[in-house]
Amino acid sequence: MSDEITIYDLARELKLSPATISRGLKKNSSISKNTISRILKKAEELGYRPNTFASNLRNKNTHTIGVIVPKLNSNFMSAALAGMEHIASKENYNLIITQSLEKSEKEKINVQTMFNSRVDGLLISLAYDTKNINHLQIFFNKKIPVVFFDRAYLSNDSTAVVIDNFKSAYAVTSHLAEQGCKRIMHVSGNLMRDIYSDRMEGYKTALQDHNLNFDNKLVYICDLSEQAGEEVANHILNMKVNMRPDGVFCANDTVAVHCMLALKEKGISIPRDIAFAGFNNDRISKVIEPNLTTVNYSGYHIGEVAITNLLNQLKNKTSKSPSGKIILQSELLIRNSSLRIQQNELPVQNEHERKERNNNL
């Protein structure tokens, strides 16, 4: 007998036809309860496993969704995956999850693996250095739905679930300017990624609208890691004192917090000397002292919306895959790291911020 038990093995053991075994495993009413009981007992005894993959292929679907993320060790990505899993389980879908480790070549391998695994659809947040989406053409050619989330690449064959990064960055930069900052530095990720290029444009526009000059020396491009935070701090400390920024807007919370820690070790007072703001509302933003001003948007909600859109496309296969963006809400959470004027003079913009401020007072 082979290592993998089949219905033919069960048929030989029980001296029944394979068709009877198949119906018995499905508890078909045309089979007597006694025969069903014998079949199920023997299946458990021999360790029979139904080949759901082959069965799904016969029905032209596998009830699996592929998910490719840049890194799994991210609070945002973990939340997004939780949101996807919540919806997928309710719809009887399984997720196959891989990470690109921020490398386009690894991402290409993952895309091919997902395609070969015959996933019904693909959810993807692009790697740091991905320049194009040619490797996704195999999905587009087969009309397999692809939905980008967070880090997107717009195409006529896919959908992107994002926030308004321009608007959010504009709000952060404007807040720092309204706190009296004149030399606002922006720490950004790779500008090939839409989220970082949009945040850069929001930063530049806010400077212009507040009559502040854009200075390319106050832009620092990095991978937004913990180590990068220390490198940014050293970069600031190596500037002439009168040329240092008095405000720093970082494109994520990780680089902001580790930059703050390194500067504080050197005697820099935050926010008196330099005001800080980040992005993502990671847990670390509430651990650092002072707490970090940041932009809040729900990774869980983005995950839910992304997979819901993809499943809707699968349910309506005759319709063209919708192109363009689904833009979700975000909000600026003002905390002590950026408050350079008295807190009671600061206008409260929403209820979430009011609660945040009251907790910090």
C-alpha positions as CSV (number, residue, x, y, z in Angstrom):
1,M,0.0,0.0,0.0
2,S,1.3,3.4,-0.9
3,D,2.3,6.0,1.7
4,E,-0.6,8.3,0.6
5,I,-3.9,6.5,1.2
6,T,-6.5,6.8,-1.7
7,I,-10.1,5.9,-2.1
8,Y,-8.9,2.9,-4.1
9,D,-7.0,1.6,-1.1
10,L,-10.1,2.0,1.0
11,A,-12.2,0.2,-1.6
12,R,-9.8,-2.8,-1.6
13,E,-9.8,-2.9,2.2
14,L,-13.6,-2.8,2.5
15,K,-14.4,-4.7,-0.7
16,L,-16.5,-1.8,-1.9
17,S,-16.4,0.2,-5.2
18,P,-14.4,3.4,-5.3
19,A,-17.7,5.2,-6.2
20,T,-19.3,3.9,-3.0
21,I,-16.2,5.0,-1.0
22,S,-16.4,8.5,-2.5
23,R,-20.1,8.9,-1.7
24,G,-19.5,7.5,1.8
25,L,-16.8,9.9,2.6
26,K,-19.2,12.7,1.6
27,K,-21.9,11.1,3.8
28,N,-24.2,10.9,0.8
29,S,-27.7,9.9,1.8
30,S,-27.8,7.2,-0.9
31,I,-25.4,5.2,1.3
32,S,-26.6,3.4,4.4
33,K,-25.4,4.9,7.8
34,N,-23.8,1.6,8.6
35,T,-21.7,1.7,5.4
36,I,-20.8,5.3,6.0
37,S,-19.6,4.5,9.5
38,R,-17.5,1.6,8.2
39,I,-15.9,3.8,5.5
40,L,-15.2,6.7,7.9
41,K,-13.7,4.4,10.6
42,K,-11.4,2.7,8.0
43,A,-10.4,6.1,6.6
44,E,-9.4,7.3,10.1
45,E,-7.6,4.0,10.8
46,L,-5.5,4.2,7.6
47,G,-4.9,7.9,7.8
48,Y,-6.7,8.8,4.6
49,R,-6.5,12.5,3.7
50,P,-8.9,14.0,1.1
51,N,-7.1,15.6,-1.8
52,T,-8.9,19.0,-1.6
53,F,-6.3,20.6,-3.9
54,A,-7.1,18.2,-6.8
55,S,-10.8,18.5,-6.1
56,N,-10.6,22.3,-6.2
57,L,-8.6,22.2,-9.4
58,R,-11.4,20.2,-11.0
59,N,-13.7,23.1,-10.0
60,K,-11.2,25.5,-11.5
61,N,-10.3,27.1,-8.1
62,T,-8.1,26.3,-5.1
63,H,-9.8,28.5,-2.5
64,T,-6.4,29.9,-1.7
65,I,-5.2,33.6,-1.9
66,G,-1.5,34.4,-2.2
67,V,-0.1,37.3,-0.1
68,I,3.3,38.8,-0.6
69,V,4.6,41.3,2.0
70,P,7.9,43.1,2.3
71,K,8.6,41.9,5.8
72,L,6.6,39.8,8.3
73,N,8.3,41.5,11.4
74,S,6.3,44.7,11.0
75,N,3.4,45.7,13.2
76,F,1.6,47.2,10.2
77,M,2.0,44.1,8.1
78,S,1.0,41.8,11.0
79,A,-2.2,43.8,11.4
80,A,-2.9,43.8,7.7
81,L,-2.5,40.0,7.6
82,A,-4.8,39.6,10.6
83,G,-7.5,41.6,8.7
84,M,-7.0,39.4,5.6
85,E,-7.2,36.2,7.6
86,H,-10.4,37.4,9.3
87,I,-12.2,37.9,6.0
88,A,-10.6,34.8,4.3
89,S,-11.8,32.4,7.1
90,K,-15.3,33.7,6.9
91,E,-15.3,33.1,3.1
92,N,-13.7,29.6,3.5
93,Y,-10.5,30.7,1.8
94,N,-6.9,30.0,2.9
95,L,-3.9,32.3,2.7
96,I,-0.5,31.4,1.4
97,I,1.9,34.1,2.9
98,T,5.4,34.9,1.7
99,Q,7.8,37.8,2.3
100,S,10.1,39.5,-0.2
101,L,12.5,40.6,2.4
102,E,12.5,44.0,0.6
103,K,14.2,42.4,-2.4
104,S,12.7,42.6,-5.9
105,E,14.4,39.4,-7.0
106,K,12.9,37.5,-4.0
107,E,9.5,39.1,-4.9
108,K,9.7,37.8,-8.4
109,I,10.4,34.2,-7.1
110,N,7.4,34.5,-4.7
111,V,5.1,35.7,-7.6
112,Q,6.1,32.7,-9.7
113,T,5.6,30.3,-6.7
114,M,2.1,31.8,-6.1
115,F,1.3,31.4,-9.8
116,N,2.5,27.8,-9.8
117,S,0.4,27.1,-6.7
118,R,-2.6,28.2,-8.7
119,V,-3.8,30.7,-6.2
120,D,-7.2,32.3,-7.0
121,G,-5.9,35.8,-6.5
122,L,-2.9,37.7,-5.2
123,L,-2.5,40.4,-2.6
124,I,0.9,42.2,-2.7
125,S,2.7,45.1,-1.1
126,L,5.8,45.8,-3.1
127,A,9.4,45.4,-2.1
128,Y,11.6,48.4,-1.4
129,D,13.5,48.2,-4.7
130,T,10.9,46.9,-7.1
131,K,11.1,49.0,-10.3
132,N,8.3,47.6,-12.3
133,I,5.6,44.9,-12.2
134,N,6.5,42.9,-15.3
135,H,6.7,39.8,-13.2
136,L,3.0,40.1,-12.5
137,Q,2.0,39.9,-16.1
138,I,1.5,36.1,-15.8
139,F,-1.4,36.9,-13.5
140,F,-2.8,39.7,-15.7
141,N,-2.7,37.4,-18.8
142,K,-4.8,34.8,-17.0
143,K,-7.2,37.4,-15.6
144,I,-6.3,36.4,-12.1
145,P,-7.1,39.4,-9.8
146,V,-4.2,41.3,-8.2
147,V,-4.8,43.8,-5.5
148,F,-1.9,46.0,-4.1
149,F,-2.1,47.2,-0.6
150,D,-0.1,50.0,1.0
151,R,2.8,50.0,-1.4
152,A,1.2,50.0,-4.8
153,Y,1.9,50.3,-8.5
154,L,-1.0,51.6,-10.5
155,S,-2.1,49.6,-13.6
156,N,-5.2,49.0,-15.6
157,D,-5.2,45.3,-14.5
158,S,-5.1,45.8,-10.8
159,T,-6.5,47.7,-7.8
160,A,-4.6,49.5,-5.1
161,V,-5.8,49.9,-1.5
162,V,-3.9,52.9,0.1
163,I,-4.3,56.0,2.1
164,D,-3.8,59.6,0.9
165,N,-0.1,59.8,1.6
166,F,0.2,63.3,0.1
167,K,-2.6,64.6,2.4
168,S,-1.1,62.9,5.5
169,A,2.4,64.2,4.9
170,Y,1.0,67.7,4.2
171,A,-0.8,67.6,7.6
172,V,2.4,66.5,9.5
173,T,4.6,69.1,7.9
174,S,2.0,71.8,8.4
175,H,1.7,70.9,12.0
176,L,5.5,71.2,12.5
177,A,5.5,74.6,10.8
178,E,2.6,75.8,13.0
179,Q,4.7,74.8,16.0
180,G,7.3,77.3,14.9
181,C,9.7,75.0,13.0
182,K,11.5,76.8,10.2
183,R,14.0,74.1,9.1
184,I,12.0,70.9,8.7
185,M,13.8,67.8,7.7
186,H,12.2,64.9,5.9
187,V,13.5,61.3,6.3
188,S,12.1,59.3,3.5
189,G,12.2,55.8,2.0
190,N,12.9,54.8,-1.6
191,L,11.1,57.4,-3.8
192,M,10.4,54.7,-6.4
193,R,7.6,53.6,-4.0
194,D,4.5,55.6,-4.4
195,I,3.9,56.0,-0.6
196,Y,7.2,57.7,-0.1
197,S,7.1,59.8,-3.3
198,D,3.6,61.0,-2.3
199,R,4.7,61.8,1.2
200,M,7.7,63.8,-0.2
201,E,5.3,65.8,-2.4
202,G,3.0,66.5,0.5
203,Y,6.1,67.7,2.5
204,K,7.2,70.0,-0.2
205,T,3.8,71.5,-0.8
206,A,3.3,72.2,2.9
207,L,6.6,73.9,3.1
208,Q,5.6,76.1,0.2
209,D,2.2,76.9,1.7
210,H,3.9,78.0,4.9
211,N,6.5,80.2,3.2
212,L,9.3,77.8,4.1
213,N,12.1,77.1,1.6
214,F,12.7,73.5,0.4
215,D,16.3,72.6,1.1
216,N,17.6,69.4,-0.5
217,K,20.2,69.1,2.4
218,L,17.2,68.5,4.7
219,V,16.1,65.4,2.8
220,Y,17.6,62.1,3.9
221,I,16.8,58.9,2.0
222,C,17.3,55.6,3.8
223,D,15.7,52.2,4.4
224,L,13.8,53.5,7.5
225,S,15.3,50.9,9.8
226,E,16.5,51.1,13.4
227,Q,20.1,51.5,12.2
228,A,19.0,54.2,9.7
229,G,17.6,56.1,12.7
230,E,21.0,56.2,14.3
231,E,22.6,57.2,11.0
232,V,20.1,60.1,10.7
233,A,21.0,61.3,14.2
234,N,24.7,61.3,13.4
235,H,24.0,63.2,10.2
236,I,22.1,65.9,12.2
237,L,24.8,66.1,14.8
238,N,27.5,66.5,12.2
239,M,25.7,69.6,10.8
240,K,26.7,73.1,11.9
241,V,24.4,74.0,14.8
242,N,22.7,76.8,13.0
243,M,22.1,74.5,10.0
244,R,20.5,71.7,11.9
245,P,16.7,71.0,11.5
246,D,14.4,72.2,14.3
247,G,11.7,69.7,13.1
248,V,12.0,66.2,11.6
249,F,9.2,64.4,9.8
250,C,10.1,60.7,9.3
251,A,8.3,58.4,6.9
252,N,7.8,55.7,9.6
253,D,7.9,55.5,13.4
254,T,10.9,53.1,13.6
255,V,13.4,55.5,12.1
256,A,11.9,58.4,14.1
257,V,12.1,56.7,17.4
258,H,15.7,55.4,17.0
259,C,16.8,58.8,15.8
260,M,15.2,60.5,18.8
261,L,16.9,58.0,21.2
262,A,20.3,58.7,19.6
263,L,19.9,62.4,19.8
264,K,18.7,62.3,23.4
265,E,21.8,60.5,24.3
266,K,23.8,63.4,23.0
267,G,21.8,65.9,25.0
268,I,19.4,67.1,22.4
269,S,16.0,68.1,23.9
270,I,12.9,67.0,22.2
271,P,10.8,68.9,21.2
272,R,12.6,72.1,22.5
273,D,15.6,71.7,20.2
274,I,14.1,69.5,17.5
275,A,10.4,68.5,17.2
276,F,9.7,65.0,15.8
277,A,6.8,63.4,13.9
278,G,6.6,59.9,12.4
279,F,4.2,57.8,10.4
280,N,2.2,54.5,11.1
281,N,1.2,54.8,14.8
282,D,3.3,51.7,15.7
283,R,3.3,50.7,19.3
284,I,6.8,52.0,19.7
285,S,5.4,55.5,19.2
286,K,3.9,55.4,22.6
287,V,6.9,53.8,24.3
288,I,9.4,56.6,23.5
289,E,9.4,59.6,25.8
290,P,8.1,62.1,24.7
291,N,5.4,60.1,22.9
292,L,5.7,60.4,19.1
293,T,3.4,62.5,17.0
294,T,2.4,60.2,14.1
295,V,-0.1,59.4,11.4
296,N,-2.6,56.7,12.3
297,Y,-4.1,54.3,9.7
298,S,-5.3,50.8,10.4
299,G,-3.3,48.0,8.8
300,Y,-6.1,45.7,9.9
301,H,-8.7,47.7,7.9
302,I,-6.4,47.9,4.9
303,G,-6.1,44.1,5.0
304,E,-9.8,43.6,5.2
305,V,-10.6,46.0,2.4
306,A,-7.9,44.6,0.1
307,I,-9.1,41.0,0.4
308,T,-12.7,41.9,0.3
309,N,-12.1,43.7,-3.0
310,L,-10.2,40.7,-4.4
311,L,-13.0,38.2,-3.3
312,N,-15.6,40.5,-4.9
313,Q,-13.7,40.3,-8.2
314,L,-13.6,36.5,-7.9
315,K,-17.3,36.3,-7.3
316,N,-18.0,38.4,-10.4
317,K,-15.6,36.9,-12.9
318,T,-17.4,38.3,-15.9
319,S,-16.6,41.9,-15.0
320,K,-13.4,43.7,-15.8
321,S,-11.0,44.0,-12.9
322,P,-11.5,47.5,-11.5
323,S,-8.5,49.8,-11.9
324,G,-7.4,52.7,-9.8
325,K,-7.2,53.4,-6.1
326,I,-9.3,52.7,-3.0
327,I,-8.3,55.5,-0.6
328,L,-8.9,54.9,3.1
329,Q,-8.9,57.4,5.9
330,S,-5.9,58.4,8.1
331,E,-5.5,60.9,10.9
332,L,-2.8,62.9,12.5
333,L,-2.2,62.1,16.2
334,I,-0.5,65.0,17.9
335,R,1.7,64.0,20.9
336,N,4.4,65.7,22.9
337,S,7.3,65.0,20.6
338,S,6.2,67.9,18.3
339,L,4.5,70.3,20.8
340,R,6.7,73.4,20.9
341,I,3.8,75.7,22.0
342,Q,1.6,75.3,25.0
343,Q,-0.8,72.4,24.5
344,N,-3.9,74.3,25.6
345,E,-3.3,76.7,22.7
346,L,-3.4,73.8,20.1
347,P,-6.7,73.3,18.3
348,V,-8.1,69.8,18.7
349,Q,-8.9,68.4,15.3
350,N,-10.7,65.2,16.1
351,E,-11.9,63.1,19.1
352,H,-9.1,60.6,18.7
353,E,-6.5,63.5,19.1
354,R,-8.5,64.9,22.1
355,K,-8.1,61.6,23.9
356,E,-4.4,61.3,23.0
357,R,-3.8,64.8,24.3
358,N,-5.7,64.3,27.5
359,N,-3.6,61.2,28.2
360,N,-0.4,63.2,27.8
361,L,-1.4,66.2,29.9
